[in-house]
Amino acid sequence: ADTPLKITFDTPPTIGTAGAVRIYNSGGTLVETLDLAVPHTRTIGGTLYNALPVIVTGNTASIFPRSGVLAYNTTYYVTIDSTVFPSYAGITANTTWRFTTKSAAPSAASTYLTVAADGTGDFCTVQGAIDLIPANNTTKRYINVRNGTYQEIVRVSSKHNLAFRGQNRKRTVIGYPNNSNLNASTNTRPLFNVVANDVSFDNLTLQNTTPNGGSQAEALRVNAQRCVVNNCELRSYQDTFLVNSSTDTAYFKDCLIEGDADFIWGTGRAVFQSCEIKSLDGGYVCAMRNPAGQYGAVFLDCRFTRAAGVTGVVFGRVDPNVFPDSAVAIVNCAVDAHITAAGWTLSTPGPTTGLRYWEFQSTDLTGAALNVTGRAAFSSQINSTQATALRNLATTFGGWTPVPPLPAFPGAEGAGANTLGGRGG
């Protein structure tokens, strides 16, 4: 009942500016109108969003009914005005495009739910599975996502202890062009928004498909505590990952995070261990705004890489007049030549005594010691005792020691499907 509707053409279709797609039940009752001439809104995870009613990928147009419009065990038919796809005559008959939903929803008490884009699982969308789970849930729930591309904005609100487990890191993709032009605030512009504690991700890709220069566009926002992201890829350009508030915490292991401008940022605490941090253009990796006495972003044994030809990147920037205690630590990391000699910058001159821009034993990508004599004067090369302390995650996170994500689900692909330990099952 959460299915998108898809229609494939001989050539890539264009989307018009007028006309509507309508869905009726078999008795002729209109249940949904997606009018291209009217701004489209939908409620996702209890929050109102602006959204796209139709998205074209190649020759296929995906049409997105709103949540709750379709019922189980019901037959529907679809009509399309001729102006929706200007080169297509449309559908007017009630017999041309018909479908019937599954007989019943899974039990709301289910601890294992399967999402499959091809309709062979419990749900076709990730949000559909989340919506089944009772409010204020604390029971461990496994949401197993099979290979496919899921074009949706996803929000987890007050449904705690969820584990999202993909079948294949690169072939299980949740993607959508959400951004500040479509939804203006950090509360609504991310692709995937976690507003619930103890949520984990394993073996999948979160990709905000907003193009370069298309405005701020998080792939993942964590406004919660104890989020674990393992063997995943976060892809966007500006503001890829946001750890939102000072009490929020997130741990990344064996992940790729890529972007170009402030693509790791926020007020909370985040640790990246054995991750690849890839710059897609000249710009800034971090913009941490943590309060005094708290770590911001810590990178342990990571690789700072770049897209071809990228230069002029710094580890972090900040306005010290507004965020005087910004903290970023680079520990035993391999760094490509795109990072400038200074390594850090101030967006506005100001006091730097509270800044903690730390670095320990950086190398180039071949493992040779890096020349750090040109680093900004307000940054520091720390000693081994300080570096060792940063590896004590309970201290870094203020009392939380991240636990490994749950075992990969049956059928998960790739040696990295369960890289933090545990047995498959």
Long-range contacts (C-beta under 8 A, 24 or more apart in sequence): 1-70, 1-71, 1-72, 1-101, 1-102, 1-105, 1-128, 2-67, 2-70, 2-123, 2-124, 2-125, 2-127, 2-128, 2-131, 3-65, 3-70, 3-99, 3-101, 3-119, 3-124, 3-125, 4-62, 4-63, 4-64, 4-65, 4-124, 4-125, 4-151, 5-62, 5-63, 5-64, 5-65, 5-78, 5-97, 5-99, 6-60, 6-61, 6-62, 6-63, 7-60, 7-61, 7-63, 7-80, 7-97, 8-59, 8-60, 8-61, 9-59, 9-60, 9-61, 9-85, 9-88, 10-59, 11-59, 12-56, 12-58, 12-59, 13-56, 13-59, 13-61, 13-85, 13-87, 13-88, 14-56, 14-85, 14-86, 14-87, 15-54, 15-56, 15-61, 15-84, 15-85, 16-83, 16-84, 16-85, 16-86, 17-83, 18-81, 18-83, 19-80, 19-81, 19-82, 19-83, 19-84, 19-90, 20-81, 20-84, 21-53, 21-54, 21-63, 21-78, 21-79, 21-80, 21-81, 21-84, 22-78, 22-79, 22-80, 23-65, 23-69, 23-70, 23-76, 23-77, 23-78, 24-76, 24-77, 24-78, 24-79, 24-94, 25-71, 25-74, 25-75, 25-76, 26-74, 26-75, 26-76, 26-77, 26-98, 28-94, 31-69, 31-70, 31-76, 32-65, 32-66, 32-69, 32-70, 34-63, 34-64, 34-65, 36-83, 36-84, 42-66, 42-67, 43-67, 44-127, 44-153, 44-154, 44-155, 45-127, 45-130, 45-131, 45-154, 45-155, 45-156, 45-157, 45-193, 45-195, 46-155, 46-157, 47-155, 47-157, 47-187, 47-188, 49-153, 49-178, 49-183, 49-188, 50-182, 50-183, 50-188, 51-153, 51-182, 52-177, 52-182, 54-84, 55-151, 57-149, 57-151, 61-85, 62-151, 64-151, 64-152, 67-127, 67-128, 67-131, 70-101, 71-101, 72-101, 72-102, 72-103, 72-104, 72-105, 73-100, 73-101, 73-102, 73-103, 73-104, 74-100, 74-101, 75-99, 75-100, 75-101, 76-100, 76-101, 105-132, 106-132, 108-132, 108-133, 108-134, 110-141, 111-139, 111-140, 111-141, 111-142, 112-141, 112-142, 112-144, 112-409, 113-141, 113-142, 113-143, 113-144, 114-144, 114-145, 114-146, 115-143, 115-144, 115-145, 115-146, 115-150, 116-146, 116-148, 117-146, 117-148, 117-149, 117-150, 118-146, 118-148, 120-146, 121-146, 125-150, 125-152, 126-150, 126-152, 126-154, 126-164, 126-174, 127-152, 127-153, 127-154, 127-155, 130-154, 130-155, 130-156, 130-159, 130-162, 133-159, 133-162, 134-159, 135-159, 136-160, 137-161, 137-162, 140-406, 142-406, 142-409, 144-409, 145-172, 145-174, 145-204, 146-172, 146-411, 147-171, 147-172, 147-413, 148-172, 148-173, 149-173, 149-175, 150-174, 150-175, 151-175, 151-176, 152-176, 153-178, 153-190, 153-191, 153-192, 153-193, 154-191, 154-192, 154-193, 155-192, 155-193, 155-195, 156-193, 156-194, 156-195, 156-196, 156-199, 157-195, 157-196, 158-195, 158-196, 159-196, 160-196, 160-197, 160-198, 160-199, 161-197, 161-198, 161-199, 162-196, 162-198, 162-199, 162-200, 163-199, 163-200, 163-202, 163-405, 163-406, 164-199, 164-200, 164-201, 164-202, 164-204, 165-201, 165-202, 165-203, 165-204, 165-405, 165-406, 165-408, 165-409, 165-412, 166-201, 166-202, 166-203, 166-204, 166-205, 166-232, 166-412, 167-203, 167-409, 167-411, 167-412, 167-413, 168-203, 168-204, 168-412, 168-413, 168-414, 168-417, 169-203, 169-204, 169-205, 169-231, 169-232, 169-233, 169-414, 169-416, 169-417, 170-205, 170-233, 171-413, 172-203, 172-204, 172-205, 173-204, 173-205, 173-207, 174-204, 174-205, 174-206, 174-207, 175-205, 175-206, 175-207, 175-208, 175-209, 176-208, 176-209, 177-208, 177-209, 177-210, 177-211, 177-214, 177-217, 178-208, 178-210, 178-217, 179-208, 179-210, 179-214, 179-215, 179-216, 179-217, 180-215, 180-216, 180-217, 181-214, 181-215, 186-216, 186-218, 186-221, 186-242, 186-244, 187-223, 189-216, 189-217, 189-218, 190-217, 190-218, 190-219, 190-220, 190-221, 190-242, 191-217, 191-218, 191-219, 191-220, 191-236, 192-219, 192-220, 192-221, 193-221, 193-223, 194-220, 194-221, 194-222, 194-223, 194-224, 194-227, 195-223, 195-224, 196-224, 197-224, 197-225, 197-226, 198-225, 198-226, 198-227, 199-224, 199-227, 199-228, 200-227, 200-228, 200-229, 200-230, 200-405, 200-406, 201-227, 201-228, 201-229, 201-230, 201-232, 201-405, 202-230, 202-231, 202-232, 202-405, 202-406, 202-408, 202-417, 202-418, 203-230, 203-231, 203-232, 203-408, 203-412, 203-414, 203-416, 203-417, 203-418, 204-232, 204-233, 205-232, 205-233, 205-234, 205-235, 206-232, 206-233, 206-234, 206-235, 207-233, 207-234, 207-235, 207-236, 208-235, 208-236, 208-240, 210-236, 210-237, 211-237, 212-237, 212-260, 212-280, 212-281, 213-237, 218-242, 222-248, 222-249, 222-250, 222-268, 222-270, 223-248, 224-248, 225-249, 225-400, 226-400, 226-402, 227-251, 228-253, 228-402, 228-403, 228-404, 228-405, 229-253, 229-255, 230-254, 230-255, 230-404, 230-405, 230-419, 230-420, 231-255, 231-416, 231-417, 231-418, 231-419, 231-420, 232-256, 233-257, 233-258, 234-258, 235-259, 236-263, 237-261, 237-263, 237-280, 237-281, 238-262, 238-263, 239-263, 239-265, 240-264, 241-265, 241-266, 241-270, 242-266, 243-267, 243-268, 243-269, 243-270, 244-268, 246-290, 246-291, 246-294, 249-397, 249-398, 249-400, 251-393, 251-397, 251-402, 253-402, 253-419, 253-420, 254-416, 254-419, 254-420, 259-283, 262-286, 262-287, 262-317, 264-288, 264-297, 265-289, 266-296, 267-291, 268-296, 269-294, 269-295, 269-296, 269-297, 269-298, 269-396, 269-397, 269-398, 270-296, 270-297, 270-298, 271-297, 271-298, 271-299, 271-300, 271-393, 271-396, 271-397, 271-402, 272-297, 272-298, 272-299, 272-300, 272-302, 273-300, 273-301, 273-302, 274-300, 274-301, 274-302, 275-299, 275-302, 275-303, 276-302, 276-303, 276-305, 277-302, 277-303, 277-304, 277-305, 278-304, 278-305, 278-306, 278-307, 279-304, 279-305, 279-306, 279-307, 279-310, 279-313, 279-338, 280-306, 280-307, 280-310, 281-307, 281-310, 282-310, 282-311, 282-312, 282-313, 282-338, 283-312, 283-313, 284-313, 284-314, 284-316, 284-317, 284-345, 285-313, 285-314, 285-315, 285-316, 286-315, 286-316, 286-317, 286-328, 287-316, 287-317, 287-318, 288-316, 288-318, 288-323, 288-326, 288-327, 288-328, 289-318, 289-322, 289-323, 289-326, 290-323, 290-325, 290-326, 290-327, 291-325, 292-324, 292-325, 292-354, 293-325, 294-325, 294-327, 294-398, 295-327, 295-329, 295-390, 295-396, 295-397, 296-326, 296-327, 296-328, 297-327, 297-328, 297-329, 298-328, 298-329, 298-331, 298-390, 298-396, 299-328, 299-329, 299-330, 299-331, 299-333, 300-331, 300-332, 300-333, 300-390, 300-391, 301-331, 301-332, 301-333, 302-330, 302-333, 302-334, 303-333, 303-334, 303-335, 303-336, 303-365, 304-330, 304-333, 304-334, 304-335, 304-336, 304-338, 304-339, 305-336, 305-365, 306-336, 306-338, 310-338, 311-337, 311-338, 312-338, 312-340, 313-338, 313-339, 313-340, 314-339, 314-340, 314-342, 314-343, 314-344, 314-345, 315-339, 315-343, 315-344, 315-357, 315-359, 316-344, 316-345, 316-357, 317-344, 317-345, 317-346, 317-347, 318-346, 318-347, 318-355, 319-346, 319-347, 319-348, 319-350, 320-346, 320-348, 320-350, 320-351, 320-352, 320-354, 320-355, 321-348, 321-350, 321-351, 324-350, 324-351, 324-353, 324-354, 324-355, 325-354, 325-355, 325-356, 326-355, 326-356, 326-357, 327-355, 327-356, 327-357, 327-358, 328-356, 328-357, 328-358, 329-356, 329-358, 329-359, 329-360, 329-382, 329-390, 330-358, 330-359, 330-360, 330-362, 331-358, 331-359, 331-360, 331-361, 331-387, 331-390, 331-391, 332-360, 332-361, 332-362, 332-387, 333-362, 333-363, 334-362, 334-363, 334-364, 334-365, 334-367, 335-362, 335-363, 335-364, 335-365, 335-370, 336-364, 336-365, 337-364, 341-371, 341-374, 341-375, 342-374, 342-375, 342-376, 343-372, 343-374, 343-375, 343-376, 343-379, 344-375, 344-376, 344-378, 344-379, 345-376, 346-378, 352-378, 355-379, 356-380, 358-382, 358-386, 358-390, 360-384, 360-386, 360-387, 361-387
